[in-house]
Amino acid sequence: MLKLATKKVSRVSAIGLDFGDSAIRAAQVINRRGMAEVVSVVQSDRPSADEQGEKPEVESSSLKRLLSSAGFRGKKIVFGLSSPEVEFHALDMKKQQVDEMHEAIKNEALRMANNATDQMEINYWMLPDTPAPVPNVMSVAAPTLYIEQALDACEQAGFNCQCVDVAPTALGRFVGKLKPWPASSVWGVLDVGQRQARLIIYVDHVPVLVRRVGTGVGEWISAISTALKVSESTARIQLFDHGVSLSNRGKTIAGETSGNELSEMLGGYLRRLLHDLTSEISRSYEYVLSSFPKRQADDLVLVGRGACVRGVSEYFAQGLGIEVRSASDYLEATDCRINFSSGKNLPLEMFGLAIGLAIEDE
């Protein structure tokens, strides 16, 4: 039989599972002709990291309750890793023979790892070609023990983890659905979590730079708490209720929060942290643009808890001179290929990694 066409069947994805800094988040999508319809999301707060910054282990019983409460379909999970549990290093391996590449990358990744142990899982991806003398490989290194603990928790909860992915590739799939990115563009994702702000910059949809660029929302809240002499829970409420109103030139930004004395005050308390963060982002964009000539800087997309603070994207946009938008700002565009409506007042920005894990490579 000669087939001239085949009907694409819509199907439910695996569950994307993100063990975040301050919460566990999960999402499931239905893929329909290039559209990713988010059908379920759920999140549950986690205990704070210990003094060494390590996340507490996840109990299988609590994971089972969480995933069962969301009405997910099936038992397949794609689990996501992000820094600091996993390290990323750009390596120059151009002189290595192809058949020796994997072993050479493994050795170099272990040498560069900050927390190398005897048991590390190593992988890598190739970076786009460029005439500039820059690295051509991005390595990934994660402790085997951490991965095994996560896999065991999933299995004991009654789920089957079929894949372990990393944040840069998963967030790339997520943001790739928000907008059709031109081939000549250099675009980025800033994930502002509880502990740190992580920047990923993409060329040809490939993550070419992955690095920590500043503190996370926890430090923002601590700064406000100290300045106002209030508890951190009160400072958190003030930050997310009022947002910040500030600019890179010391004047308030005209807009929704303009004239709000409290948001201006909060912005003042965060000025140094946000200025340092902007400087690191700018340096990172400049490095990538110099490494890949004839490319142009495109949007910086904000995800994570910090992306939900009003006024932050405007501050970054003014300081960087490029378009900076939170993930949900793309949803109304006609060319956006994500359909999201949580119905629970859960912002899209909080589920970027979980949704990216659920989206399959095309």
Buried (B, 14 or more C-beta within 10 A) or exposed (E): EEEEEEEEEEEBBBBBBBBBBBBBBBBBBBBBEEBBBBBBBBBBEBEEBEEEEEBEEBEBEBBBEBBEEBEBBEBBBBBBBBBBBBBBBBBEBEEBEEEEBEEBBBEBBBEBBEEBEEEBBBBBBEBBEBEEEBBBBBBBBBBEEBBEEBBBBBEEBEBEBEEBBBBBBBBBBBBBBBBEBEEEBBBBBBBBBBBBBBBBBBBBBBBBBBBBBBBBBBBBBBBBBEBBEBEEEBBBEBBBEBBBBBBBEEEBBEEEBEEBEBBBBBBBBBBEBBBEBBBBBBEBBEBBBEBBEEBEBBBBBBBBBBBBBBBBBBBBBBBBEBBBBBBBBBEEEEEBBBBBEBEEEBBBBBBBBBBBBBBBEE
